[in-house]
Each structure stands twice: as C-alpha cells, then as structure tokens.
Amino acid sequence: NLAIVIGLKATMLASVLGSPFADRIDRRAVFLARSLRQMEEATICKLNGYRDADEYYARNSPKAVLDRISVPTLVVNAEDDPVITVKSLPIEEMRRNHSIYLAVTRRGGHIGWGSGGLGAACWTDNMMVDFLQACTIRTRSRL
C-alpha cells in the first residue's frame, strides 16, 4: 500500500499541484499520506465533494446495481490485487446474475496483466476480444 502511495505521489503530484484544482486538495495530507485511503481522502474526496473515503467507496461501488446488469459483463480481478482485494468483491451477488462473468487470476496485481516485452498484447485485451466474440456468437444463435 505504501509503495503504491509513493508511486502515486511521484506521478500525480506534479500534474495536480500545477492544475487549477490545486487549491481544492489537502496538500499537507497528500504529503503525509501513507495509505491509498489517506491519499484518496486528500485528493479524490476533496476534488469531488465526498465527505470521506467511506462515502466515496459507497457511492462508486457497483454492488448496488449488480442485480440490474442485463448485458454480458466480464469482471477480471487478480488474487494479488492490492487495491481491489478478492475479499472485497461481491462474489455471491455476481454469481446470482447470469449476465456477469467473473475471472479471478492468481497474479495480475492492479491492472497488471501484461504479456511481457515491448509492444506485446495485453492478456486482458485478448481475453476481452474472446469474450465479446463469444457473446456475439451466443446472441446470433438465439436469433
């Protein structure tokens, strides 16, 4: 978590602090942040009017609408994701909806399913193409 926060500070701060929105974030809290939650409260919550991280998470979680998803939806998550842990996934709610397909991999981190090498296709991009093709075939067979 700390490594992610340090990386965020290094990549994001220059652009945010040099933007017209710089006065809306808590600079002191950004510099003192040691967790992703603290970083989100100092930036995302301040910029978007959320009271705290709990409100931000609750208002942006798809959990409340999972039962209304009616188009095929692929959810991909890694067991080693430090941001969206498998324990936090509403797996039972997803299982109840036959339009949701869940793929959990052992590795991948947070958005890290590269195929290795420069210019190589990303594994999730290929998986999504296969998923969409399967959905197209399934839809055509129903017509």
MARPA-349673 format. One record per residue (C-alpha): chain; x, y, z; residue number from 1. Coordinates in Angstrom, 3 decimals, padded with zeros to 6 digits. Example, Ala and Ser with C-alpha at 12.3 -4.5 7.8 and 13.67 -1.06 7.14 Angstrom:
<rs>
+------+----------+----------+----------+-----+
| unit |        u |        v |        w | pos |
+------+----------+----------+----------+-----+
|    A |  012.300 | -004.500 |  007.800 |   1 |
|    A |  013.670 | -001.060 |  007.140 |   2 |
+------+----------+----------+----------+-----+
</rs>
This chain:
<rs>
+------+----------+----------+----------+-----+
| unit |        u |        v |        w | pos |
+------+----------+----------+----------+-----+
|    A |  000.000 |  000.000 |  000.000 |   1 |
|    A |  002.793 |  002.422 |  000.907 |   2 |
|    A |  004.657 |  001.625 | -002.317 |   3 |
|    A |  001.527 |  002.441 | -004.328 |   4 |
|    A |  001.115 |  005.733 | -002.463 |   5 |
|    A |  004.736 |  006.698 | -003.044 |   6 |
|    A |  004.316 |  005.955 | -006.743 |   7 |
|    A |  001.102 |  007.986 | -006.871 |   8 |
|    A |  002.778 |  010.929 | -005.225 |   9 |
|    A |  005.639 |  010.802 | -007.704 |  10 |
|    A |  003.476 |  010.570 | -010.822 |  11 |
|    A |  000.400 |  012.550 | -009.886 |  12 |
|    A |  001.504 |  015.404 | -007.710 |  13 |
|    A |  003.192 |  017.489 | -010.371 |  14 |
|    A |  000.104 |  017.464 | -012.575 |  15 |
|    A | -002.412 |  018.016 | -009.761 |  16 |
|    A | -000.409 |  020.643 | -007.899 |  17 |
|    A |  000.156 |  022.529 | -011.148 |  18 |
|    A | -003.517 |  022.417 | -012.116 |  19 |
|    A | -006.358 |  024.873 | -011.495 |  20 |
|    A | -007.661 |  022.402 | -008.897 |  21 |
|    A | -004.580 |  022.506 | -006.660 |  22 |
|    A | -006.307 |  024.681 | -004.068 |  23 |
|    A | -009.029 |  022.048 | -003.600 |  24 |
|    A | -006.752 |  019.274 | -002.325 |  25 |
|    A | -005.210 |  018.948 |  001.112 |  26 |
|    A | -001.510 |  019.270 |  000.264 |  27 |
|    A | -000.332 |  018.505 |  003.774 |  28 |
|    A | -002.444 |  015.343 |  003.890 |  29 |
|    A | -001.087 |  014.306 |  000.473 |  30 |
|    A |  002.499 |  014.596 |  001.657 |  31 |
|    A |  001.731 |  012.743 |  004.899 |  32 |
|    A | -000.373 |  010.001 |  003.274 |  33 |
|    A |  000.923 |  006.505 |  003.901 |  34 |
|    A | -002.071 |  004.543 |  002.607 |  35 |
|    A | -004.194 |  004.618 | -000.509 |  36 |
|    A | -007.213 |  005.543 |  001.607 |  37 |
|    A | -005.402 |  008.586 |  003.037 |  38 |
|    A | -004.311 |  009.607 | -000.448 |  39 |
|    A | -007.878 |  009.299 | -001.773 |  40 |
|    A | -009.253 |  011.364 |  001.103 |  41 |
|    A | -006.685 |  014.105 |  000.465 |  42 |
|    A | -007.312 |  014.218 | -003.300 |  43 |
|    A | -010.307 |  012.414 | -004.825 |  44 |
|    A | -012.652 |  013.147 | -001.932 |  45 |
|    A | -011.620 |  016.808 | -001.749 |  46 |
|    A | -011.872 |  017.297 | -005.512 |  47 |
|    A | -015.266 |  015.620 | -005.819 |  48 |
|    A | -017.069 |  016.666 | -002.656 |  49 |
|    A | -017.056 |  013.350 | -000.803 |  50 |
|    A | -017.070 |  013.578 |  002.992 |  51 |
|    A | -014.522 |  010.763 |  003.313 |  52 |
|    A | -013.310 |  007.552 |  001.701 |  53 |
|    A | -016.270 |  005.573 |  003.044 |  54 |
|    A | -018.721 |  007.828 |  001.202 |  55 |
|    A | -016.538 |  007.744 | -001.935 |  56 |
|    A | -016.407 |  003.933 | -001.902 |  57 |
|    A | -020.126 |  003.538 | -001.171 |  58 |
|    A | -021.256 |  005.946 | -003.890 |  59 |
|    A | -018.967 |  004.452 | -006.529 |  60 |
|    A | -019.381 |  000.776 | -005.783 |  61 |
|    A | -021.234 | -001.219 | -008.440 |  62 |
|    A | -022.634 | -003.536 | -005.757 |  63 |
|    A | -025.984 | -001.721 | -005.594 |  64 |
|    A | -026.647 | -002.213 | -009.315 |  65 |
|    A | -025.225 | -005.693 | -009.934 |  66 |
|    A | -028.685 | -007.234 | -009.982 |  67 |
|    A | -029.742 | -004.842 | -012.766 |  68 |
|    A | -026.913 | -005.661 | -015.176 |  69 |
|    A | -028.573 | -007.251 | -018.182 |  70 |
|    A | -025.820 | -007.309 | -020.803 |  71 |
|    A | -022.918 | -009.753 | -020.663 |  72 |
|    A | -020.302 | -008.232 | -018.380 |  73 |
|    A | -016.829 | -009.593 | -017.746 |  74 |
|    A | -015.211 | -008.811 | -014.399 |  75 |
|    A | -011.488 | -009.584 | -014.159 |  76 |
|    A | -009.605 | -009.425 | -010.875 |  77 |
|    A | -006.336 | -010.799 | -009.551 |  78 |
|    A | -005.889 | -012.514 | -006.205 |  79 |
|    A | -002.793 | -010.371 | -005.627 |  80 |
|    A | -004.516 | -007.049 | -006.396 |  81 |
|    A | -003.513 | -004.703 | -003.553 |  82 |
|    A | -006.295 | -002.204 | -004.334 |  83 |
|    A | -009.391 | -004.316 | -005.068 |  84 |
|    A | -008.896 | -007.424 | -002.974 |  85 |
|    A | -010.752 | -010.623 | -003.788 |  86 |
|    A | -012.256 | -010.457 | -000.289 |  87 |
|    A | -013.878 | -007.129 | -001.188 |  88 |
|    A | -015.584 | -008.482 | -004.306 |  89 |
|    A | -019.337 | -009.126 | -004.045 |  90 |
|    A | -018.866 | -012.613 | -005.465 |  91 |
|    A | -022.220 | -014.038 | -004.346 |  92 |
|    A | -024.101 | -011.084 | -005.842 |  93 |
|    A | -022.220 | -011.542 | -009.116 |  94 |
|    A | -022.960 | -015.292 | -009.161 |  95 |
|    A | -026.677 | -014.619 | -008.856 |  96 |
|    A | -026.657 | -012.559 | -012.061 |  97 |
|    A | -026.258 | -014.758 | -015.149 |  98 |
|    A | -025.069 | -011.765 | -017.197 |  99 |
|    A | -021.934 | -011.347 | -015.084 | 100 |
|    A | -018.864 | -013.464 | -015.751 | 101 |
|    A | -016.094 | -013.372 | -013.152 | 102 |
|    A | -012.490 | -014.309 | -013.908 | 103 |
|    A | -010.078 | -014.338 | -010.969 | 104 |
|    A | -006.409 | -014.907 | -011.720 | 105 |
|    A | -003.645 | -015.788 | -009.268 | 106 |
|    A | -001.444 | -012.931 | -010.454 | 107 |
|    A | -002.004 | -009.637 | -012.175 | 108 |
|    A | -001.807 | -007.086 | -009.416 | 109 |
|    A | -003.881 | -003.989 | -010.077 | 110 |
|    A | -004.270 | -003.648 | -013.851 | 111 |
|    A | -001.112 | -005.655 | -014.431 | 112 |
|    A | -001.796 | -008.464 | -016.869 | 113 |
|    A |  000.879 | -007.620 | -019.403 | 114 |
|    A |  002.153 | -010.275 | -021.756 | 115 |
|    A |  005.772 | -009.259 | -021.376 | 116 |
|    A |  008.019 | -007.423 | -023.769 | 117 |
|    A |  007.579 | -004.148 | -025.546 | 118 |
|    A |  004.602 | -003.958 | -027.829 | 119 |
|    A |  003.203 | -007.298 | -026.700 | 120 |
|    A | -000.556 | -007.561 | -026.500 | 121 |
|    A | -002.039 | -007.352 | -023.035 | 122 |
|    A | -003.582 | -010.617 | -021.829 | 123 |
|    A | -006.792 | -008.895 | -020.715 | 124 |
|    A | -007.207 | -007.226 | -024.116 | 125 |
|    A | -007.057 | -010.635 | -025.805 | 126 |
|    A | -009.406 | -012.112 | -023.212 | 127 |
|    A | -011.913 | -009.306 | -023.772 | 128 |
|    A | -011.869 | -009.877 | -027.542 | 129 |
|    A | -012.544 | -013.589 | -026.959 | 130 |
|    A | -015.341 | -012.732 | -024.506 | 131 |
|    A | -017.010 | -010.310 | -026.907 | 132 |
|    A | -016.760 | -012.806 | -029.763 | 133 |
|    A | -018.363 | -015.486 | -027.575 | 134 |
|    A | -021.158 | -013.070 | -026.662 | 135 |
|    A | -021.722 | -012.273 | -030.347 | 136 |
|    A | -021.904 | -015.966 | -031.265 | 137 |
|    A | -024.297 | -016.628 | -028.373 | 138 |
|    A | -026.534 | -013.707 | -029.396 | 139 |
|    A | -026.615 | -014.797 | -033.048 | 140 |
|    A | -027.567 | -018.354 | -032.078 | 141 |
|    A | -030.614 | -017.017 | -030.189 | 142 |
|    A | -031.944 | -015.110 | -033.219 | 143 |
+------+----------+----------+----------+-----+
</rs>
